[in-house]
Amino acid sequence: MPRQAPDQLVVTRATPEDWKLVVEWAAAEGWNPGLGDTACFFSQDPDGFFLGRIDGEPVSAISVVNYSPDYAFLGFYLVRPDRRGRGHGLATWKAALAHAGERTVGLDGVPAQQDNYRRSGFELAYRTNRYGGSGPTGHPAPAHIVPAEAADLDALIAYDGTHYPADRPTFLRNWLTANNHRALARVIDGKITGYGVIRPGRDAHRVGPLFADTADDARALLDGLTADLDGAPFVIDVPETNPEAVTLATSLGLTSAFATARMYTGPVRPMATASIFGVTSLELG
């Protein structure tokens, strides 16, 4: 059997067990990954996670998760710090991106990398700012807020689909019910006017998604989601394309921590962008 050449990168699919290491890398970068994200992420596309190894040792990672025949999302693009600058990231990127086939691919990347992503066929759609702060204490329970499981699940999935480039029922069924995830919907006269999810992260709870018809709906949901935090920190990733979402975040005393750039390789279906108050996650869109 021929031996692998020294320093030769081999890219293979990763398992959930493999991905525990990648989550640690993400935490070291300050990405504040959700504590239970891996199982939910793999439920959408178990074949969409990749590791680059040298002599069997992981040095790079990326995910390219297929949501539909038309859309995929790229995330977790990481190279171990001591192995950077040697082309391992780009090699991993090229090997994994083939998994998307002819689909339009989205990503959330740091603005400084926009030119690199553009050279790979991505174009800027909008920017997202992460806002963070302390959860409120002692506010009254908001009206018309119910646990997501009390709402019509099919209607909730359909509502989500108007705010995302693809239908994602498999992902949502896991995301809404995962351990330590709190999912709430706002229902008025039998109609869903918004929903949101909060989950624990390494450094702060993360809210996402937060989709709502109006700023009042979004505020009620956010009040409900953060009601039990008792002053603990939380963050929400807010698209600049929704001024009301930015106003809501700043009115609550949240401050912007960092920005990302949402980019796509091609067209995506129309979405209710004015109703997106917080994206689901920067890792899976």
WOTABEL-V958907 format. One line per field, one symbol per residue. ss: DSSP state (A for helix, B for strand, O for the rest). psi: psi as a letter, one per 20 degrees, with the letter a starting at -180 (. if undefined). burial: + if it has 24 or more other ideal C-beta (glycine too) atoms within 12 Angstrom, else -. A space follows every 10 residues. Layout:
BEGIN
ss=???
psi=???
burial=???
END
This chain:
BEGIN
ss=OOOOOOOOBB BBBOOAAAAA AAAAAAAAOO OOOBOOAAAA AAAAOOOOBB BBBBOOBBBB BBBBBBOOOO BBBBBBBBBO AAAOOOOAAA AAAAAAAAAA OOOBBBBBBO AAAAAAAAAO OOBBBBBBBB BBBBOOOOOO OOOOBBBAAA OOAAAAAAAA AOOOOOOOAA AAAAAOOOOO OBBBBBBBOO BBBBBBBBBO BOOOBBBBBB BBOOAAAAAA AAAAAOOOOO OOBBBBBBBO OOAAAAAAAA AOOOBBBBBB BBBBOOOOOO OOAAABBBOO OOOOO
psi=pqqpqqjppp prqqrhghih ghhhgghhik ilqqhkhggg ghhgnhjkpq qpqpkippir qqqnpphrii prppakoqpp hijqjjjhgh gggghhhhhi cjqppqqorq hhjghghhhj jqqpgrqppp qraqqrpjqq pqqkpqqhii roghhgghgh hijqiqqlhg ghhghhjqpj popqqpoplj ppjrqrqqqq aghqqppprn pqhrhggggg ghgghjhjhl iqqrqpoppi inhhgggggh hjjqqpgrqr ppqqiaqqqq qmhijoiprg qihj.
burial=--------+- +-++---++- +++-++--+- ++++++++++ ++++++-+++ ++++---+++ ++++++++-- ++++++++++ --+----+++ +++++++-++ --++++++++ --+---+--+ -+-+++++++ +++-++---- -+-+++-+-- +----++-++ ++++++++-- ++-+++-+-- +++++++--- -+++++++++ +--+++++++ +++-+-++++ +++++++-+- --++++++++ -+-+++-++- -+-+--++++ +++++--+-- +++-++++++ +++++
END
